[in-house]
């Protein structure tokens, strides 16, 4: 599903975020990217989602070399990926249902299908009945669940998350991680960047350790 082959990433300010990163994550696998702040975890996720491109090396997602995807093909490419952000990135002036529906609206999905999928996604994250609530009316954990529902509403093959539990207390963090594990158990490939090694130990998934822009253990 995902392969990094000697990937380097240097940003325009001169900072080298990745230096010769190589690893493989198989279809249906759940893997955690760990390491200190600035180790390169977020850069790896941005390359997977084609938010950024590598300076050198090759990135393969779904057996497709992302280097061969032109700008006009990026929206179609991203439809196979669900992305969960630490800060939710929700639209606070829209109700929960509209936030979750956004990827489907962009994709031109018929309204009847949107309504059906939104309800199913909210049910999966335990928020059915909150469709008309505004994000700021919800707790931090519930807001993160809305973000997860939005990420899965398009039925992606791959789910990536950047520090999804960074702002949550330990019990809520475990609940969110167990949600990701349930999606993985039904065949979704899951890649999560987190510094919370205690959560990883409890879930028992594979760990890819990063440091100074390199993979130090996989």
N, C-alpha and C positions, 0 to 999 in steps of 0.2 A: 504493500500500500504506500509506504513512505520510504524513500532512500535518499540520504545525503551522501554525496561523493566528493570528498575533499573541498568542502564549501568554505569560502572566505566571504566575509562581509565587512567592508569599510564604508562608513558613512561620510557624507560630504564635509563634515567638520574634522575629518581625519581619524576619528576613533575607529579602531579595528574591533568590531564586536565578535566576530567569529574568525578562527584561524585554523583551517584544515579540518573541519568537522565532518565525520563520517559515521553513519549508523543506519540501521534498517529497522523499521517497525512493520510487522506483518499485518495482513488483513485480520480484523477481529481482535487485535491485541489491545490491551490497556497499558499505557506506559506513562511514567512520570518523569518530567525534566526537573532536576533539582540542582541546587548550587546557590552560592551567595548572590546578593544583588549585584547586577552587572556582569554575571557570568556568561550571558548570552542566551538565556532561556527565551526571553521575549522575541529576540531576533530570529530564533529558530521558528517560532510560531508565525511570525510575520512572513517568513519565506515560504512556509507551508501554504499560507492563505494567499500568497501572491500580493501581499500588501507591500512587500519589498522584494527585490531580486538580488541574487548573489553577485558579488564582485568577481568571484572566480568559483569554479566548481559547478556541480550539477545537482539539482533537486528534482526528484521524481515523486509525484503524488498520483496514486491510482495508475501506476505504470506509465504516466505521462510526464515527459520532461517539461518542466514549467518554463524552461528557457525558450521553448518553441511556441509558447502561447503569446499571441499578439495582444495588445491592449484591448481591442474590441472583443476578444475571446475571454477576457477575465471574468465578466459577470456570469457567463455560462459555467466556467470552471468552478467558481465559488459556490454554485448551487449544490455541489456535492459535499460542501463543508459547512458545519454549524460552528459558530464562534461565540464563546462566552467570555465576557470581559469582567475584570475585577470591579470596575466602577459602574457596571450594569449598562451604561449608555442608553438608558430608556428615555422616551419622549414624555416629559412630565405633564405636558398639556393634553396628552391623549390617554384614553382609558387603557386598561390592561389588554383588552381584546385587540385594539388597534396596534399596540406595540408588538404583540405576538404575530399579528397578521402581516406585518410590514414586508418580510421577505416574499410572501406569496403575492402581495399586491404588486411588488416590483416585478415579479416573474409573470404577471398577467394571468394568475389563476382565477377561474370563475368564482363569483362571490359565494355561491352555495357550497362549493368545495372549500373555500376559505373558512367559512363559518364552521364547517364540520371538522376541519383540521385544527382550528384554533381551540375548539372545545376538547378535542382529543389530547392536544398538547398540554393544555391546562390541567386536564384530568391526570395525566402522567406525572405532573410535578405537584399534585395535590392542591391546586388552586381553582378548581372548578367552582363557579359561583362568584368569583372575583372579577369577572369580565368587565364590569362597568366601573370598577374602582380605579382611581388614579394612582400612579406609582408612589407618590409621596404619602398616600394614605396607608401604605403597606410597611411592614417591618423590613429591616435590611435583608433578612433571610428570604422573605417573600419576594422582595425586589430581585434578588439573585435568581429565584425560581422562575420569575417572569423572563429574565434573560435567558435562562436555560430553555424554557418553552419556546421562545422565539428562535433559538438555535436549532431546535429539533423539529419545528413545525413543517419544514420542507423535507423531512425524512432523509437526512444526510447519511452518507456512508461513513463519514468521518466527523468527529466532534473534537474541537480543540478548545482549551480554556487556559487563560492567563491569570494565575493567582486567584481563582474563583472564590476562595474562602478567606482571603487576606483580611477582610473587614468584619469577619464573623467570629462569634465566641466558639469555643471548642465543640459544644454540642451541636450547634447549627452547622459548623464546618463539617462535622462527621455526617450529618444528614445530607448535605449537598454532595459530598463525595460518594455516599452510598447511592444517590441518584445516578451519578455518572456510572457507577459499577453496574446498576441495573440496565442501563442502556447498552453497556458493553456486553452484558450477558445475552442480549438478543441480537448480537452480531455487529454492533457499531464499533468501529475503531475509535479509541479515545486516547488523546494525548493532552496531558495536563502539566503546566508549569507551576511548581509550588516549592516553597522553601520549608514547608511543614513536614518534616521527616516522620514525626509521630503519627500523623494521619496515614502516610504511605505505609508505615510498618503495620498499622491496623488493617489495611486493605490488602497487603501482600502482593501488590502488582510490581511489574518490572520497573527498575529505576535506571535512568540515564543521567549520570552525574556530570555536571559541567563546571569548569573553572577557568577563568581568564580566556574565555572564548573557545575553549577546547573541551572535547569529551574526555573525561578522566576515568570513567568506568561506565560500562554498558551491559 
